[in-house]
Each structure stands twice: as structure tokens, then as C-alpha cells.
Amino acid sequence: MADQPLTARGAATYQRILDVATQEFARYGIAGARIERIVAAARTNKAQLYAYFGNKEGLFDAIFFASLERIVNVVPIDAADLADWAVRLYDEYLRRPDLIRLATWARLERRPTGHLVAEHDRLDDHKLRAIAEAQAAGRVRQGDPFDLMALVIAMSMAWSPVSNVYAASDEEPPAVHERRRELLRECVLRAVAND
């Protein structure tokens, strides 16, 4: 983004670009997203987009890292209750299916193996510390904190937009979601309980 502070109009344009591009990248991925569609829907031009983000990859990065931060901030970990954390992640995927789709495109098009983001961009240090502290206190089973975190996240994604079995929607009856939440809660509790 430009070094100069944005005017109110510039900030509005910047936000429109982010909003439109989030949907574009979530739907089409990095390779399939089109800058022409983004600038048309955002009511701006390529020069403005490139001034803010540098290029298409820079725009994706801005959106992707903001989505990771959103999950961390909106759904903070509670290592004392990883089952509740999994349920809150499930609910966030229902509210914002684009967040999980962006991560999937990053996995498919950028990092097919290993960590989803480079070491210096990872936002899971505090999660891993929280899990390690819960393990030390005897509340969570022993094992690699990263593996436990990955297991809980994967369980929370069982009905997410990237499920290879069934993708849930916020339009389904509330009773269906409550049934899934209870199953998820019970399964995570059993998986992470310190026996």
C-alpha cells in the first residue's frame, strides 16, 4: 500500500477492492481470479489497485493474511476448552465460508505440502503455547501441540466449504447445526482428553 495516509475516499476504494477481491479469490483462486473483474466491481481502475497492492499476488496476500488474522481475533483459542474452540471455528466457517476457501486456494496453488504459510508469517505461536500450557496442567493429552491443534482444526472443518463429504450452509435449519456442534464437541473432547 502507498506510504501516504489514505483520504476517506481512498480508504473507501481500498476497502471496496478488498471486499470484491476476497469474493473473487475465494471463488476462482489465485490463477482464476481476474483483475479486470475486481476493478470493475470495485468501481476503480488497475492503476489504483496496483498502487495499493503492487500486483495480483500482493492483493491475494493482503486478503489471505487478513483472513488468518480474522480467525485468530474472532475465534481466539481456549486451550482449556478445545472442544468449544472447534465449535466456534465451525460457526465462523458458516458465517464466512470465503475464509476457508482462501486457505484452500493458498494450499492448492502455493504450498501443497508443509505449513500453509512461511515460518515468519505463521500466527500460531500463541496457540501452541496455550496447548502446551494446558498439557503441562494435565488438561490436554500429551503429544506435539501442533499436531493437536491441526487435529482440532481439521475436525472443525468436517462440514466446511472444503469438505470432501458435505459442505454446510448457514441456511440449514438451526437444529442441524446444533446436532453437528454437539457431535463435534464430544469428538474433540474425546480426542484431546488427558487419559
VMD Tcl script that draws the C-alpha trace (Angstrom):
set ca {
  {0.00 0.00 0.00}
  {1.11 3.59 -0.56}
  {3.25 5.20 2.16}
  {0.96 8.23 2.31}
  {-2.14 8.08 4.53}
  {-5.33 7.42 2.64}
  {-8.02 10.01 2.24}
  {-11.56 8.98 3.18}
  {-12.27 8.36 -0.49}
  {-9.03 6.38 -0.91}
  {-9.82 4.29 2.16}
  {-13.28 3.52 0.75}
  {-11.76 2.47 -2.58}
  {-9.16 0.35 -0.80}
  {-11.88 -1.42 1.20}
  {-14.06 -1.98 -1.89}
  {-11.09 -3.60 -3.62}
  {-10.51 -5.88 -0.63}
  {-14.19 -6.83 -0.38}
  {-14.57 -7.60 -4.08}
  {-11.21 -9.35 -4.37}
  {-11.97 -11.54 -1.36}
  {-15.00 -12.93 -3.14}
  {-13.13 -13.19 -6.46}
  {-10.20 -15.13 -4.97}
  {-12.47 -17.31 -2.83}
  {-14.47 -18.28 -5.90}
  {-11.77 -18.60 -8.56}
  {-8.45 -19.00 -6.74}
  {-5.28 -17.10 -7.47}
  {-4.86 -18.29 -11.06}
  {-8.54 -17.91 -11.95}
  {-9.15 -14.51 -10.36}
  {-9.26 -11.65 -12.84}
  {-8.09 -8.15 -12.04}
  {-10.48 -6.79 -14.68}
  {-13.49 -8.21 -12.80}
  {-12.17 -6.92 -9.49}
  {-11.63 -3.33 -10.63}
  {-14.97 -3.24 -12.45}
  {-16.91 -4.48 -9.42}
  {-14.90 -2.24 -7.06}
  {-15.53 0.80 -9.29}
  {-11.86 1.63 -9.61}
  {-9.02 1.02 -12.07}
  {-5.96 -1.17 -12.39}
  {-3.58 1.69 -11.64}
  {-5.25 2.28 -8.29}
  {-5.27 -1.41 -7.41}
  {-1.60 -1.78 -8.31}
  {-0.71 1.37 -6.36}
  {-2.24 -0.18 -3.25}
  {-1.17 -3.81 -3.64}
  {1.65 -3.98 -6.20}
  {0.26 -6.91 -8.18}
  {-2.30 -9.70 -8.09}
  {-0.19 -11.79 -5.71}
  {0.20 -8.83 -3.36}
  {-3.57 -8.37 -3.36}
  {-4.12 -12.06 -2.58}
  {-1.55 -11.89 0.22}
  {-3.25 -8.87 1.77}
  {-6.58 -10.67 1.74}
  {-5.24 -14.04 2.83}
  {-3.23 -12.73 5.78}
  {-6.16 -10.57 6.86}
  {-8.34 -13.71 6.82}
  {-5.82 -15.55 9.02}
  {-5.76 -12.62 11.44}
  {-9.54 -12.53 11.46}
  {-9.77 -16.17 12.53}
  {-7.21 -15.56 15.29}
  {-9.04 -12.46 16.54}
  {-12.66 -13.55 16.06}
  {-12.13 -17.12 17.23}
  {-9.35 -17.00 19.84}
  {-8.13 -20.31 21.14}
  {-9.12 -21.54 24.57}
  {-6.77 -24.44 25.21}
  {-8.68 -25.26 28.38}
  {-11.71 -25.97 26.16}
  {-10.52 -27.05 22.73}
  {-13.95 -28.55 22.02}
  {-15.57 -25.14 22.37}
  {-12.86 -23.64 20.16}
  {-13.65 -26.22 17.46}
  {-17.36 -25.35 17.64}
  {-16.61 -21.63 17.38}
  {-14.44 -22.33 14.32}
  {-17.31 -24.32 12.80}
  {-19.61 -21.35 13.35}
  {-17.13 -18.91 11.80}
  {-16.84 -21.10 8.70}
  {-20.62 -20.88 8.38}
  {-20.54 -17.08 8.71}
  {-17.54 -16.58 6.45}
  {-17.06 -19.50 4.05}
  {-14.70 -17.33 1.99}
  {-12.06 -17.56 4.75}
  {-11.67 -21.31 4.43}
  {-11.81 -21.16 0.63}
  {-8.92 -18.67 0.58}
  {-6.83 -21.02 2.70}
  {-7.69 -23.88 0.36}
  {-6.59 -21.92 -2.70}
  {-3.35 -20.99 -0.93}
  {-2.79 -24.68 -0.24}
  {-3.61 -25.75 -3.80}
  {-1.76 -23.02 -5.66}
  {1.10 -22.05 -3.39}
  {2.05 -24.53 -0.68}
  {0.87 -28.05 -1.46}
  {2.87 -29.51 1.47}
  {4.18 -28.38 4.82}
  {2.90 -25.34 6.69}
  {0.29 -23.25 4.90}
  {2.34 -20.07 5.34}
  {6.04 -19.34 5.62}
  {7.56 -19.60 9.09}
  {7.79 -15.81 9.56}
  {4.09 -15.38 8.65}
  {2.68 -18.01 10.97}
  {0.21 -16.83 13.58}
  {0.03 -19.96 15.70}
  {2.76 -19.42 18.32}
  {0.30 -18.32 20.99}
  {-2.00 -21.25 20.15}
  {0.85 -23.73 20.50}
  {1.95 -22.17 23.80}
  {-1.62 -22.33 25.10}
  {-1.91 -26.00 24.20}
  {1.50 -26.77 25.76}
  {0.41 -24.99 28.96}
  {-2.85 -26.98 29.03}
  {-0.81 -30.15 28.57}
  {1.53 -29.17 31.43}
  {-1.52 -28.54 33.62}
  {-2.86 -32.01 32.77}
  {-5.98 -30.77 30.95}
  {-4.96 -31.90 27.45}
  {-3.37 -35.16 26.32}
  {0.34 -35.24 25.63}
  {1.66 -35.00 22.09}
  {3.00 -32.41 19.74}
  {0.95 -29.22 20.34}
  {0.96 -28.50 16.61}
  {-0.47 -31.93 15.82}
  {-3.21 -31.48 18.42}
  {-4.04 -28.04 17.04}
  {-4.12 -29.41 13.47}
  {-6.41 -32.26 14.56}
  {-8.90 -29.91 16.26}
  {-8.91 -27.54 13.27}
  {-9.45 -30.45 10.87}
  {-12.35 -31.71 12.95}
  {-13.89 -28.23 12.96}
  {-13.75 -28.25 9.15}
  {-15.66 -31.52 8.77}
  {-18.69 -29.72 7.25}
  {-16.85 -26.65 5.93}
  {-16.90 -25.43 2.31}
  {-13.81 -27.58 1.65}
  {-15.26 -30.82 2.98}
  {-14.98 -33.68 0.53}
  {-18.15 -35.17 2.02}
  {-20.65 -32.37 2.74}
  {-20.45 -28.56 2.80}
  {-22.77 -26.98 5.34}
  {-24.53 -23.67 4.86}
  {-25.89 -21.11 7.28}
  {-29.26 -21.59 5.54}
  {-29.73 -25.06 7.00}
  {-32.10 -25.48 9.97}
  {-30.59 -24.44 13.34}
  {-31.29 -27.91 14.75}
  {-28.97 -29.45 12.14}
  {-26.13 -27.15 13.18}
  {-26.75 -27.80 16.85}
  {-26.58 -31.55 16.25}
  {-23.24 -31.12 14.45}
  {-21.92 -28.84 17.19}
  {-22.71 -31.42 19.84}
  {-21.06 -34.21 17.85}
  {-18.01 -32.04 17.17}
  {-17.76 -31.03 20.83}
  {-17.97 -34.65 22.00}
  {-15.45 -35.93 19.44}
  {-12.90 -33.20 20.16}
  {-13.26 -33.79 23.91}
  {-12.54 -37.49 23.42}
  {-9.63 -36.79 21.07}
  {-7.82 -34.30 23.31}
  {-8.75 -35.52 26.80}
  {-5.87 -36.38 29.05}
  {-6.47 -40.06 29.85}
}
mol new
graphics top color blue
foreach p $ca { graphics top sphere $p radius 0.5 }
foreach p [lrange $ca 0 end-1] q [lrange $ca 1 end] { graphics top cylinder $p $q radius 0.2 }
display resetview
